[in-house]
Amino acid sequence: MRRDKEGWYIVKLPWLEEQGILKENKLVAECRYASNAEKHIKEGRYADYDAVSHEWLADNITEEVPSEEEKIPCHYLPHPGVFKKNSTISIRSVF
């Protein structure tokens, strides 16, 4: 740790030297998605959540897994859609 000329602290990011391999979790991610989708449907917000998901695909933030790659072990990032009533962005995802 050191300070720059303006007095701000400068520290390295806490990266792990050795990283483990993430476990395959497709089934867990699919179950969480189904649970979140069911919740959004009950609350009448699924259309908004689905629109954001399609926006991310169009903006290349997310991507569909090609069918030929579905059997390759992979770690997915399941996420809930979080709705906030009094915000400029009413829905966001937390990864």
C-alpha positions as CSV (number, residue, x, y, z in Angstrom):
1,M,0.0,0.0,0.0
2,R,1.2,3.5,-0.8
3,R,-0.1,7.0,-1.3
4,D,-0.1,9.0,-4.5
5,K,0.8,12.7,-4.7
6,E,-2.7,13.8,-3.8
7,G,-2.8,11.6,-0.6
8,W,-5.0,8.8,-2.0
9,Y,-4.2,5.3,-0.9
10,I,-3.1,2.9,-3.7
11,V,-3.5,-0.8,-3.2
12,K,-3.5,-3.9,-5.4
13,L,-6.7,-5.7,-6.1
14,P,-7.0,-8.8,-3.9
15,W,-6.6,-11.5,-6.6
16,L,-6.1,-15.1,-5.6
17,E,-2.8,-16.5,-7.0
18,E,-4.3,-20.0,-7.5
19,Q,-7.9,-20.1,-8.7
20,G,-10.0,-23.2,-8.4
21,I,-12.2,-24.5,-11.2
22,L,-15.8,-23.5,-10.9
23,K,-18.3,-26.4,-10.8
24,E,-20.8,-27.1,-13.6
25,N,-24.1,-25.6,-12.4
26,K,-26.5,-25.6,-15.4
27,L,-29.3,-27.4,-13.5
28,V,-29.0,-25.0,-10.5
29,A,-29.0,-21.9,-12.7
30,E,-32.1,-23.3,-14.6
31,C,-33.9,-23.9,-11.4
32,R,-33.2,-20.5,-10.0
33,Y,-34.3,-18.9,-13.3
34,A,-37.6,-20.9,-13.2
35,S,-38.1,-19.8,-9.6
36,N,-37.4,-16.1,-10.4
37,A,-39.6,-16.3,-13.5
38,E,-42.5,-17.8,-11.5
39,K,-42.1,-15.0,-8.9
40,H,-42.1,-12.3,-11.6
41,I,-45.2,-13.8,-13.3
42,K,-47.1,-13.8,-10.0
43,E,-46.2,-10.2,-9.4
44,G,-47.1,-9.2,-13.0
45,R,-43.5,-8.1,-13.8
46,Y,-42.3,-10.9,-16.1
47,A,-42.8,-8.9,-19.3
48,D,-40.5,-6.1,-17.9
49,Y,-37.9,-8.7,-16.9
50,D,-38.1,-10.5,-20.2
51,A,-37.7,-7.2,-22.1
52,V,-34.5,-6.4,-20.2
53,S,-33.2,-9.9,-21.0
54,H,-33.8,-9.4,-24.7
55,E,-32.2,-5.9,-24.5
56,W,-29.0,-7.5,-23.0
57,L,-29.0,-10.1,-25.8
58,A,-29.2,-7.3,-28.4
59,D,-26.5,-5.2,-26.7
60,N,-24.2,-8.3,-26.4
61,I,-24.2,-8.1,-22.6
62,T,-25.4,-11.7,-22.5
63,E,-25.4,-14.5,-25.1
64,E,-27.3,-17.6,-25.9
65,V,-25.4,-20.8,-25.6
66,P,-25.2,-22.5,-29.0
67,S,-26.8,-26.0,-28.9
68,E,-23.5,-27.7,-29.8
69,E,-21.9,-26.2,-26.7
70,E,-24.7,-27.1,-24.2
71,K,-23.0,-30.4,-23.2
72,I,-19.7,-28.7,-22.4
73,P,-19.3,-28.2,-18.7
74,C,-19.8,-24.6,-17.8
75,H,-20.5,-22.3,-14.8
76,Y,-23.5,-20.0,-15.3
77,L,-24.2,-16.9,-13.3
78,P,-27.8,-17.2,-12.0
79,H,-29.3,-13.9,-11.0
80,P,-32.5,-12.4,-9.6
81,G,-34.2,-9.5,-11.3
82,V,-34.6,-6.8,-8.6
83,F,-37.4,-4.3,-9.0
84,K,-37.1,-0.9,-7.3
85,K,-40.2,1.3,-7.5
86,N,-38.8,4.8,-6.9
87,S,-35.7,4.6,-9.2
88,T,-34.8,5.8,-12.6
89,I,-34.0,2.1,-13.4
90,S,-37.0,0.1,-12.2
91,I,-35.4,-3.3,-12.8
92,R,-31.8,-4.5,-12.6
93,S,-30.1,-7.8,-12.1
94,V,-27.7,-8.7,-9.4
95,F,-24.8,-11.0,-10.3
